[in-house]
Amino acid sequence: MSINKSKVYINGSLVGFHNNPSKLKQDVLKKRRKGEVDDQVNVAFNQETNEVYISTDSGRVQRPLIILENGKSKLTADILKDVKEEKITWDDLIKDGIIEYLDSEEEENALVALNEKEITPDHTHLEISGTAIFSVISSMIPFINHNMAGKAIHGAKVFKQGVGIPSANYRNRFDTEMHVLYYPQRTLVTTRTEQLIQAHRRPMSQNAVVAIMPFKGFNMTDAIIINKGSVERAVGRSSYYRTYSAQENRYPSGQSDEFIVPDEKIVGFRGEDFYKNLGMDGITNVESFVEEGGVVIGMSSPPRFVEEISEYGVVSEERREASVTARKHLKGYVDKVMLSQNIGGTKICKVKIRTELIPQTGDKFCSNHGQKGVIGAVINEEDMPFTSSGMKPDFLLNPHSIPSRMTVGHLLETIAGKAASLKAEIIDGTPFYIDKENILETLKEFGFREDGKETFYDGATGEKIEMPIFVGPVSFKRLYHVVTNKIQSRDTGSIQLLTRQPTEGKEKGGGLRFGEMEGDALIAHGSAMLLHEKLIDSADELEIYVCSDCGMVAIDDKIRNRKYCPTCPNGNIEKIKISYGFKLLLDELKALGVYPKLEIGDKI
Amino acid sequence: MRELPKNILERIENYSNKKSFSDAKKKRLIDIVTKRYNESLVTPGDAIGLIAAQSIGEPGTQLTLRTKHYAGSLEVSVGQGIQRVIEIVDGRLSSKYPSMKIYLKKDVFATEKKLNKFAKSLIDIKVSTIGDFQEDFENRTVSFILNHDKLDELDLDKEETMTLIYDKINDTYVSKRFTPNKNGINFTFDKTTPLFNIRKALLKWNKIPLFGVKNLELTVITEEAGEKVISTKGSNLSEVLKIPEVDTDRTYTNDILEINKVFGIEAARASIIKELKFTFESNGIEINQRHLSILADLMCFNGKVKGVVRTGITGEKTSPFARASFEETVKHILSAAFDGERENFKGIIENLIVGQPILAGTGRVKLTLDPKNLKKMIKKQEGLEEN
């Protein structure tokens, strides 16, 4: 039958058979290049399975390539000239069949030349630019072609986490969370992609002078030393905005929530001091200071159950306190307040609170090349090492973070950055199109070493550091992982209702779990009493009365000061110490119909 | 101070005799060894089982998850990594990659050719491995067609094979006639035979064993310290040991349950240790022998190989709470309640559940202080110090 014919699929479903698959493919190609078929249609012929795939659906990643015909580029010098003079646009190039989009399937049939020099008659396409193999974001990283692939990916990922100016209208927006960098700078070393998409007009990084040297062990395992002087000059300083919102919900009883300044009559009144920042309308005044957990929007809710009318016919209204408070560990100034209504006419209030985030130990920074780290120490400016010209670096990176990660791009960017700042012009670091000679020439011209190293002196003693140290400006990003939002600690505090064990989680004031493996470590160590303290004494210790005759938990009547067994009339009651978790287990066993009989003995 | 075990004392004796030590010197040696021996003893109350579990479990996280297959090489692949460790520790009934190492008696095979032939003769060959059946349902005939390439590969004699198949099939199935042929055998069934029966017969015939040892899928000759050794894929210890050319003392299989069957529980215990050690060491991890032997002891102590699973040793714990805390909590608690079991609180988990100090480490010691006696003791001590 059709065993020797090739199968033809459109968008993955079999539509028919064809005698001459390569002709079919060529026909579709021709029509596409003529513009008779949409330019996003792709054809691929798989010789092994003898199948032709035609794809017109969404979700395929395509990339543009220059078409070659008989080993000659269709993008001739004449056309290029027209493009330069803006006579021809990109769309024209595609319509005229000079450039076409390939998807991953059709790419399997293509032989792509990387540059014009290596074109042979076998080649079907020519790369528009070497940089085109990178994504938009990764091609914004200068010297990325010198990096290890994993670190290049890492560097690209960081663009999402970097703090910059998120939008032009950030002042008017009410995002739940927003970071804004104080003084973003254009990078000294840029790429053509960055210019093309005009990312340099809204930068998200700062050019920090980075020296690669250890410093008293404070920058080991990827920690970063930051100069306190730089911090005071606002390196990495940013604002953190958080929006709190509330609305006046209406309830079936006819009553509704209300934005007010709560008074003493309201159940759950916190005290005068808590509401001192609130204006007449119950909303915090703009630019007033809000403490950790302070009231942002004063609000009261109606009682949960409608009260019965008393004998005098007066409804005593007991409204509840329902104010919105700021988060724990977050204080700041009220930046903006918004009052509005939703479609149903419910009043909505949003309050944006601004916190200044000054870089401190634990904040995260990252270069373009995936060299990330948290601040290990903020060092006084006078203690920082300095060069013979008196320059003090902003950051100190540990040299161990370079060789194993092979981020040569980071080092090259340092040298290029140095040349850029000396020459006072921005240097192009587009991958594959780098003028290294020129950069080194510039360094020499200004009397610097070609290898980017400089002599340093110890900040504390003034002694010369023997080895010359690699230093130069690199673009660094502040990432939105900030310690103030993550730090947590606990001594005593809230417990869970069911198990009476300490709560878990930062917002609930919980601690860090002392888990099973940690407990095992103590058992292995043989410290039985420490284990007992961690698991019982500081968790859910319980003193309980037990009937030693029937082995059931006794009743402790605190009002009559009487302890008795519910089953035995004259049971002998003893006090024991167990964990509350075990008491729960006993209850559950009883619910299962199992009689857990406790046998009591002396501790010693 | 504990005295030295007999074994060590004997070794010291032998050593001193060999070096002709004087009595004083020998005594000093014994003193030193005794001191070291006592220093390296485990403190009473140490949770050695838990330490063993941690010492095996932590390096276990570094083991590879996948089995390595080397394409093209004739090497027999052995399960490696965490998969294999779980297999051993769980005491599974069947290993995923059973393998044998067959050592041969000295100089049984003069030439390499003979050895090769012997190695190939071990491979389990069934009717289906050397040919296919073709059915003709209309005429109710079935023809067996030999695969000549396969025959050559396995070094089999054509006529011998043919007659063997001819005989074996004759034995097993009756209602048919046959005519032998060059390339194969034709079988003609009775005209009344239901087609279903023909297919059934074929499936049966395919499984008829012809040559070799059952379960040995592949044999490869490897060299070990200048000696030729046959490695196999698949394992059948009891049958292989019956072959006269095989060195029964050294031939080994990695199938622990088979070792248990053939040699008994002590051999199984030793092979658990050996296999675990081999698996960890081939991943570049060294684990102290003591941890492994504790595990192996626990798995073998009641005469059968039992895994560390709820059907194995974990399910046989005496404490109902300890069993319930592992898996199937409700089932264990209810069955304990039906049997009226008593919790003795001798283990660790039981005491943790209740909230009592555990009976290990410092919790093991039951020391009470008698203030009257204490004063006496202090005086006595002071007197001693003055002297």
Interface residues (C-beta under 8 A of the other chain):
Chain A: G519 D520 A521 I523 A524 H525 G526 S527 A528 M529 L531 H532 L535 I536 E541 L542 K577 I578 S579 G581 F582 L585 L589 L592 G593 V594 Y595 I604
Chain B: T43 G45 D46 A47 L50 I51 Q54 V330 I333 L334 A337 I348 L352 I353 V354 G355 Q356 P357 I358 L359 A360 G361 T362 G363 R364 K366 T368
